[in-house]
Amino acid sequence: MPHVVLLGDSIFENARYTSGGPDVVSRVRSLLRLAVDACLRPRLPLAVCTIYNGCFPDPSFQGIASLALAIFNDVIIRVAVEQGFPVIDMRLICTAPADYANPIEPSSIGGEKIAKAIVALVTGHENQVYGTRIVSAPPI
């Protein structure tokens, strides 16, 4: 039976509130590297998921939320690329209002789309569902 480990968080950037201490982005980056290391110890395949953008009724707030989440998704994607992990980009999966039960939680429709993407990745059929791959330059 395959094992699946999903990592992610959706907290917004808070550097201006930390009085010079580490902000959430810095902490996420360091903790995500520790979490990735712990997940790699059993020597099982690992994939990571980005954070979907949500579905907020106010278009202005939606734009701000999506921009803030881009910071976290950048960290997630950078770690995935550095480690050579496949990425499930939730922003490409939960794309319609029907995918959300409220502004930040997936509905049964969104949940089904997420489940199909995870199963497709685990079974090796990801190109049949979502064919995006992240390719980085080889080390010099």
N, C-alpha and C positions, 0 to 999 in steps of 0.2 A: 504494500500500500504506500503510495507516495506521501511525503510530508510537505506541507505548505506552511511557510512562515510569512506573515504579512506585517510590514512595518510602516508606520506613518503617523503623522500628527497634523493638526490643523490650527495651531496657535499662531496668532499674528505677530509680526515683528514688534519688539518692545524696547529697543535700545534707548529710546529717549526717557524711559522710566526706570532705568537700572542704576542711576547715579554712578556711572562708570564701571559697574560690574558687568559680567558677561550677559549678553542678551540671549533671547531664545534661539536665534539663528546659530550663534556660537555654540550654545549648549547642545542643540540638535545635531550639529555637525559632529561634535565630539562623542555624544552618546550614540549617534547612528553608527559611527565607526566601531564603537564598543559592541553595540547590538549585532552588527554585521559579523564581527569577529566571533561572537558567541554562537551565532547561527551557523557559521562555517565549521565550527569544531566537529560536529558529527559527520562532516564530509558529505552532506546531502546537497543536491542542487538548490540554488537560492534565486529567487526573483524578488523585485521590489515593485511597489505601486506608488504612483504619484498621488497627490491629493486632488480630488475633483473640486471644481470651482463653486459648487453650490448653485442654488437657484433663488436668489433674493428678489423680492417684488420691486424694490427700488433700483432702477437701472444704474444710478450713480453709485449706490452702495455696492452693487454687483461688480462694477468696474474696480472699485477700491479693493474689495475682497479678492477678486481675481488677481489683481496686481500684487497684493500682499502674499497670496499663496504662491505666486510665481517664484518668490524668494526661496520658499521651502522646497518647491518642486525642483528648483535649480540644484539645491544641495542633494536631494534624493537622486536626481539624474546624474550628477557628477560622481557620486559614490558608485552608482551602478556602472557607469562607464569605466571608472578607474578599476573596478573589480571584475568587469566583464559580465555583469548580471543582465538577464533580460528585464525589461521594464514593462509593466502594465500601466499605461498612461490613462488614469481614470478620467482625465479631462476629455479624452476622445471616446469614452464609453458612456458616461452620464452627460448627455448633451441636450436633452429635451426636458421641459418642465415636468412631464409625466414620469421622468426618472427619479423624481424627488417626492418624498412624503411631506417634507417641510423644507425650509431653505437649506438645511445642512445634512439631512438624512435621506438615504436612498429609499424609494418606494419599492414595492414588490417588482415593478417593471425594471427599475434601475438595479435592484438586487439580482434579478435574473440575468441582466446583461453583464454584471460584474462576475457572477458565478460562471457564466459561459466563458468569459475571458480567462478566468483562473483555470477552469477545467481544460480549455483549449491549450493553455500554456503547459500545464502539467502533463497532458497526454501527447504533446508534440504537434498539435494541430492548430497552433496559434495563427498561422498564415491563412487559415480558413475563416477566422473570425476577424482578427485585426492584424494586418500585415506589416505594421510599422516595426522597424528594428533600428536601434541606435548603433551606429558604426563609428568607432573612433580611429584615429591614426595609430599605426603600430608604434611601439617605442623605438626611439632612435638609438 
